[in-house]
């Protein structure tokens, strides 16, 4: 079972919506590079992952890496979903609301929220 943080990110990315890219690619984090992702035709495209379980595992791994670096949610979201590609402020607000925390909550603290 993925963390509440991973589930909030998956929701924001559109995972579970029929025909949405994260759903089709079994990639709830819409990750470009991860242990299980493949990139047919474009090495920097959103990765295609073999199973939903591997997709969630890859997202959980990415969040653990952010936690190890001591990033806040704001720092992680702005790196993960940069303003050049996303409405990062709205993304951050969604995640914070889903977790009941603030932007300066560390990813490590957010991972512990149940």
C-alpha positions in Angstrom: 0.0 0.0 0.0 1.4 3.4 -1.0 1.6 6.3 1.4 -1.0 9.0 1.6 1.6 11.3 0.0 2.0 9.0 -3.0 -1.7 8.6 -3.4 -2.2 12.4 -3.4 0.5 12.8 -6.1 -1.1 10.0 -8.2 -4.5 11.7 -7.9 -3.0 15.1 -9.0 -1.2 13.4 -11.9 -4.5 11.9 -13.1 -3.7 8.3 -12.2 -6.8 6.1 -12.4 -8.6 8.3 -15.0 -9.3 6.1 -18.0 -6.9 6.8 -20.9 -4.9 9.3 -18.9 -1.1 8.9 -19.6 -0.2 7.9 -16.0 -3.0 5.2 -16.0 -2.0 3.9 -19.5 1.7 3.8 -18.5 1.1 2.2 -15.0 3.0 5.3 -13.8 1.1 7.1 -11.0 3.9 9.6 -10.5 4.2 10.4 -14.2 8.0 9.7 -13.7 10.3 10.2 -16.6 13.0 8.0 -15.1 12.6 5.2 -12.6 13.9 1.7 -12.0 11.0 0.0 -13.8 10.3 2.5 -16.6 11.0 2.0 -20.3 11.1 4.7 -22.9 10.2 3.4 -26.4 11.1 6.1 -28.9 12.1 8.9 -26.5 14.5 8.5 -23.6 13.1 11.6 -21.8 9.4 10.7 -22.2 7.2 9.7 -19.3 8.2 6.2 -18.6 6.1 3.1 -19.4 6.0 0.7 -16.4 5.1 -2.9 -16.6 2.6 -3.1 -13.7 0.7 -0.7 -11.4 2.6 -2.2 -8.4 5.9 -1.4 -10.0 4.7 2.1 -10.8 3.7 2.7 -7.2 7.0 1.3 -6.0 8.9 3.7 -8.2 6.9 6.7 -6.9 7.5 5.6 -3.3 11.2 5.2 -4.1 11.4 8.8 -5.5 9.6 10.2 -2.4 12.1 8.3 -0.2 15.0 9.9 -2.2 13.4 13.4 -1.5 13.1 12.5 2.2 16.7 11.5 2.4 17.7 14.9 0.9 15.7 16.6 3.6 13.4 18.4 1.1 10.2 20.1 2.1 7.0 19.4 0.2 7.4 22.7 -1.6 10.9 22.0 -2.7 10.0 18.4 -3.8 6.9 19.4 -5.7 8.6 22.3 -7.5 11.4 19.9 -8.5 9.0 17.0 -9.3 6.4 19.1 -11.1 8.3 22.2 -12.2 6.4 25.4 -13.1 7.6 25.1 -16.7 5.4 22.0 -17.1 2.8 22.4 -14.3 0.8 24.7 -12.1 3.2 23.9 -9.3 1.4 26.1 -6.8 -1.9 24.4 -7.4 -0.2 21.0 -7.3 1.4 21.8 -3.9 -1.9 23.1 -2.5 -3.7 19.9 -3.6 -1.0 17.7 -1.9 -1.0 19.8 1.3 -4.8 19.8 1.5 -4.9 16.0 1.0 -2.4 15.5 3.8 -3.6 18.3 6.1 -0.2 19.9 6.3 1.8 22.9 5.1 4.2 23.5 2.3 7.1 23.5 4.7 6.4 20.0 6.0 9.3 17.8 5.1 8.8 14.9 2.8 10.0 12.6 5.6 7.2 14.0 7.8 4.7 13.8 5.0 5.5 10.1 4.4 4.6 9.4 8.0 1.1 10.9 7.6 -1.6 8.2 7.6 
